[in-house]
Amino acid sequence: MPLSVAVQMDPIDAINPLGDSSFALMLEAQARGHTLFYYTPSSLAQRGDTVTARVHRVTVDDKEKGLHFTLEDWKKTDLSDFDVVLLRQDPPFDMNYITTTHMLERIHPETLVVNHPGEVRNAPEKILVTQFPELMPDTLITRDREEIRAFREEFGDIIVKPLFGNGGAGVFRIQPGDENLASLLELFETNFREPFMIQRYLPEVRKGDKRIILVDGEPVAGLNRVPAEGEARSNMHVGGRPELSELTDREREICAAIGPELKKRDLIFVGIDVIGGYLTEINVTSPTGIREVKRFGGPDIAVCVWDAIERRR
């Protein structure tokens, strides 16, 4: 049965359709005959228990940027009129993002919001992962300088990153003998009110930081991202080289351990990051990788996600 689907996302004219997972989900929804709409978080409004947005009917086309969508005039619409809302704007995971999850909870689950807005709010990528310490590298979450210095003294080579950062922004490697830790902490203290995440550096990252996509708690594909020469980060937008990669026994063990929790939280589309057999992040806000996996010969993850959504409707 055709569904009415609204997508809450960043401005559609600014995305790269060749690599955007939200766009891939829209293409698949349209191919299945669902009626597709689009709006940005800035147009959300709540009055009483009614949540509205300025919504455009949208048609998407798998073409180059600038030719990839057609919009009709916007119409203020009660979001509870839709069957499904895809929560797909990119982080930062800040108070603005959190507020949108509170608003969308007003319509869920009568209107199915994917991923579950309350669980997205309660499962920041670098916090949810700490529920599985046995799967993680040695990790410290604090803004206490003495704790950080002691951690560095113990492990020597560490990674320092903002707790609610994304896309590799603000990720620093502090190697033994590096004298910049104090200055870096001063910078973090100025820019972030939250604690920081400090982890033991994993030299295995030179072989790749694997993004594994899980749908409904089950792994469907792995995309290894190999850092560029001279770069500690493996994110593709900073030069990481993607390559399709089979899951190892250890990676399947990680997925089996976290899958039931993801399913219990109704987190349908999730991307986890694994380095050298260690789980480093669980991404639930706006996971990516759909188009890259398909481009390299892997499964069409958009199909898997929509199968899971339709089972619920």
N, C-alpha and C positions, 0 to 999 in steps of 0.2 A: 504494500500500500504506500503510495507517495506520501512523503513527509514534508512539512514546512520547516525549513532549517535557516536559522540566523547565525551568522558568524561574527563574533566580537573579536576584532583584530586591529592591528595597526593600519594606517592608511594604505589602501590597496594599490594606489598608484605608485607607492614608494617601494613595494616589494620586488624582489627578483623572482619572477615566476618560474625560472628554470631550476631554482634551488629551494623554493619555499614550501614547507610542509603544509601550511594552512591552505595554500593554493591547491596542492595535490588533493587534500580532503574535499575541497570545493569541487574540483573536477570530477571526483568520484561520485559525490552527491548528485551532481547534475546528470552524470551518465546514468544513474539509477532512476532518474525521473523525479527526484525530489525538487521542490521549489526552493530557490536559493535567495537569501537576503544577506545584507552586509551592513555593519555599523561600527563606529569607533567608540572606545570607552568614554570619550569626552562627551558624547551625546546621551549617556545614561542619566535618567532622572527617576527619583522615587518620591511618590506622594502617598502617604499612608502605606498600604501594602501593595500598591500598584507600581511596577517598575516599567518605565518606557524608554525608548531610544528613537532617534531619527534614523529610520531604516530605509535602505535602498533595495529594491529588487535588483539582482545582479545576474548577469550572464558571463561566464568565464570561458576563455578560449586558450588553448595551449600554444600560444604564440610568444613572440619576443615582447620584452617590456614595452609598455605603451599601447600594445594591441591586445592585451591579455584579458580585458574586462570591458563590460558595458553596463552602465548604471542607469536606472530610471530615477525620476525625482524622488526625494526622500519623503517619508510619511511618518509622523509620530505614531508609534505602535506600542501597544501593551505586549511586553515580551512573553507573557503567559499565553498569548495567542499562538505561539509557535510550538511545534512538537519537540524540537531539539534546538539548543543553543550551544555552539562550540566556543569555549573560552580559550582564545588563541592569541591574545596580545602578548608580545614579548615582555620579559622582565625589563627594568629592574623590579624586583619584588619589594616594593615600598608601600607606604600607607595608601597611596592611590590604588595600587593593585589590590591590596587587602580590602579596601572599601568596596571595590567592584564585586569581590566574592561575597561580602555581606549582602549586597543588593541582589545578586543572582540567587542566593539562597532562598529569597522570597518566592521564587517561581519553581525551584527544584523540590521534589522530583516530578511534579505534575508535568512541567516542561523539563525534559532531560537535559541537564547541563553537563557537558563533557569537557574536561574532567570535573568531578563533583566539586563545587565551589568551596564548600566547607573543608573538604579534605585537602584541596590545593592550599588553602590558607594555613592549615595545620601541618603541612608537610613540605616546608621549604627544603630545597634540594640538599643543602649542607647540614640540615638538622635531622630530617627523616633518616638519613644514612646512619646517624649515630645510634639508631635503634639496633644496629647490627655490628657492634664493635668487633666481634670476632672475625668479620669479613673485611675490616678496614685496615689501612696502614695506621701506625701510631699517630694519634691526632689529639690536638689540644684546642679548645675553644675558650678564649679569654681575651681581655684587653689589659691584663695585669702584666706589666713589663718583667717583673721578677719571675713569674711563671714561664714567660716566653724565653727569657734568658736561660732558665734552667733546662727547658726543653731543648734549646739549641745546644747547650753544653752536653746534653745526653746523646743527641743524634748528629750534631755537627752540620749536616747538610739538610736544610729545611725549605719548605714552601710556606710563604705567608700570603694570605688572600682575604679579601673582604667576605664576610659571612653571607651577604646577600648580593654578591656580584654575579655577573653572567658573561658568557662569551669569552672568558679568559681575561676580562678587564681587571686590572689591579692585581694580577698574580705575579709574585716575585719569588725567585729562588735566591736564598742566602747561603752561599757556600762557606766552607771553613776558611777563615782568614778574611772574609768580607767584612769591612768595617762600616757598612751602611745600615745595619739593623736599627740602631737608635734613630737615625734620620727617617728611615722608613716608618717606624712606629710613630714618630711625631707626625708624619704626613697622614697616616691612617687615623690617628687620634683627632686630627683636625677635620677630616672628611667623613668619618663614620662614627655614629653614636653607639653602634652595636659592638659586641665582641668580634674578634677576628678569628679566622681558622688558621692553625699552624699544623703542618703535617710533615712527617719524615719524607724527605725526597726519595722518590723511587727511580733509580737509574734505568729501570726497565722501560720508562716512558720513551726512551730513544727508539724502542722497537714499536711504540704506538700506544695510544690511549683509545681503547675500544669503546665505541658507543653501541650498546645492545638495546634493541627496541623490544619491549614487551607489550603485548596487547591482551587485556583481560588476565594479566598475571602470567602469561606464557611467552617465552622468548620466540621471536620470529626472524630476527636477522641481527648480524653484527657488522659494524663498519669500523675498521681500524683507521685511526688518524695519526699519521707519523709526523712528528714535529719537523719543521724546516731546520736546516743547519744553523746553529747559533741561537735557536729559539727554544725556550723551556716549555712553551705552550703548544698544544697540538690542535687547537681550534682551527677549523678550515679557513675562517676569514682572516687569520693571521699567518696563513701559508701552510697549514697542516695538509699533508697529502692523504686523501681518503683511499681506502682499498677494502673491498668486500672480504670478510674474514669469517671462517667457520668458528663456532664456539668450541672452546676447549672443555675438558671435563670439569675443571675448576670453575669456569664461567657458568656452566650449566648447574653446578652445585650452588653458586651464588643466586642464580635465577630461581632455583627450587626453594631456596631459603627465604627469599623476599617475596616471591610470587603470591603466596596466600595472603600476606599483609596488604599487598597492592589490591588484590581482588576484594578483600574485606572492606577496604576503604573506597571501593568503586572507582579506582583510578584506571581508566580504560587504556589510555595511551601514555606510556612511560618510557623514558630513555635513561639508562644507567650508564655510568662511566666506570671502566675497569682498567687498571694499569697493573701489569705483572701479577695478575691473580688477586688484586686487592680492589674492593669496591670503594670508589671515592665520592660519587654523587648519585643521587636519584632525582632525575629531572621530571617534574610533573606539571610545571606551569605552561610551557609551550614547547614540548619536545620537537626536535628536528631530525632530519636524516631520511625522510621518506623518499625524496626524489633521488638522492645520491645512491641509496640502496638499490632502487629499481634501475638506475642508470648503469650500475656495475653488474647487473644481471641477477640481482636478488629478487625476493618477492615484492609484490605491490602491497605495501603496508596499508595504504589507504583503503584497499579492499578489506583487509582484516579488521581495521578500525570500524568501518561501516557495517560489516557483518556483526560485530559486537554491539554496535548501537541498535541495529535493527532487531536483534534478539531481545533487547530491552523494551522496544516499542511495540 
